[in-house]
């Protein structure tokens, strides 16, 4: 458990930000990789005041929310593009679109 000077979400993001090779070297076990508490205690992380830790966590959460929104928009756009592609293929196959005379908007 985190003590009174360490926000658990701040610790989480510090650990996530560490180089993966460092955490991989600490992990032991053949089936389930585990990092034991003494190994975690040996890590050095920056420890700003709690208020600053909370601000850092809040900024990360806001950035993640923005990424989630953008990924959702991109997924929706990909869905629309797939539908339009399928509609175009269907129109070409059924003769609704003359592919020989259709002009591309790309030049």
N, C-alpha and C positions, 0 to 999 in steps of 0.2 A: 504494500500500500504506500502511496505517496504520503509524505509528511506535510506539515502545515506550510512549508515553503515551496512546494512543488505541485503545480496543477497537473492532474493526470493526463489531460488531453494535450498539454504542452509536451509532457514526456513522450506520449504516443507519437506526436509529430517529430520530435527530435529523433526518436528511434527510426521512424520511417524515412527520415532525411539522411540517415547514416549510409555510408557506402555499404552496398549489399555484401561485398566480399568480407568486410569486417564482421558483420553479423553472421555470415556463413562460417567464418573461422571459429566463432564462439559456439555455434550450434553443434551439439553432439547427438549421437544416436543413429542407428542404421535405418530404422523404420520410421520413427517420428523424430524429427529434429527438435531439440529442446535447448533453450538457453537458460542456464541455471542462475538463481539469484546472486550468488557471489560474483559470477561473471558480469551481470548487470551492474552490480555495485562498483565494479572496477572501471566502468565506463565514465568518462568525463563529459559532461554536457554543460552548456552555458546555463547559468541560473540567475536570470534577471528577477527583479521584484515581481510578486504575484500579479500586480496590475498590468505590468508589461507582458507577462506570460499570457494573460487573458486577452490582451489586445492582439498578440501574435496568433493565438488560436482563433479569435474572431476573424482576423484577416484571412487566414487559411480557409475557414469555413465559407466566407463570402466568395473567395476565389473559386472554391470547389462548387459552390452554388451556380456561379456564372458558367463554369465549365459544363456542369450538368445541363443548364439551359441551352447552351450552344450545341452540345451533343444531341439533345432532344430535337432541336431545330434541324440539325444535319440529318438525323435519322428520318424525320418526317419528310424532308426534302428528297432523300434517297427513295423513300416509298413513293412519292409523287412521280419522280423520274422513272422508276420501274413501271408504274402504271402507264405512264405516257409511252414508254418504250413498247410495252405490250400492246397498247392501243394502236401504235404506229405499225407494228408488225402485223397485227390483225387486219388493219386497213389495207396494207400492201398485199397480203395473202388473199383477201376476199375481193380484191379488185377495186376497192373504194379509193385507193390511192394509186395513181399511175406513176410508178417509180421511174419510168423512162423519161417523163416530162417534168417530174417534180424538181423544183429548184432548191438547192441548199441555201440556207441563210448565211452560211459560212463562206467567206471568199478568201 
